[in-house]
Amino acid sequence: MRNINNKAVLEVVPPQQQSEESISSMMRKILEQVGEDPSREGLIRTPDRAEKALRFLTSGYEVDIDQFVNGALFTHECDEMVVVRDIEFYSMCEHHLLPFFGTVHVAYLPNEKVIGLSKIPRIVDAFARRLQLQERLTQQIADTIKRVLEPSGVGVICEARHFCMMMRGVEKQHSGTITSAMLGDFRDRKETRDEFLSLVSNRNHRFA
């Protein structure tokens, strides 16, 4: 506010725009910091490619799960277990920004509603394409199936290998990690849990 001829005049000053560096420009700096020349032939377009790849690998943050699930829920009198197994996924460890990958097995006990089968892998991808922990990924998938379907129970098993253990650190090439989340009847009823574990561990199944 300024005084002009003894009159108060309110000035509206537009906020200064904050300059945001692109992922691509920051990647060029990273290449320089590791001792590379980002202007050489093989690296000229690498920062742009890296930005595009990173945006795809973290595209799960932009997914509206309720939107793509809507219209794929169906009323159906069914109380038998539904299992979608061997759903491949690729994710990024939030600690080292290195990949981890594997398969997810999802089961639920319907309670008057079923979901289009293709939506279950899409739910897996929505959470896998983020900076993640395997433990959190497993729980988020289970919690989402429970929230969307309101089933009698949900079971999720995730099997993965982590490049942060294979390429660096302990450098163990053949170790794997298994996590699980059991909700409702899968947690409370041993026979339900055992049926699920038997179905996903049977490698003689014709889909294996």
Disulfide bonds with the S-S distance in Angstrom:
none
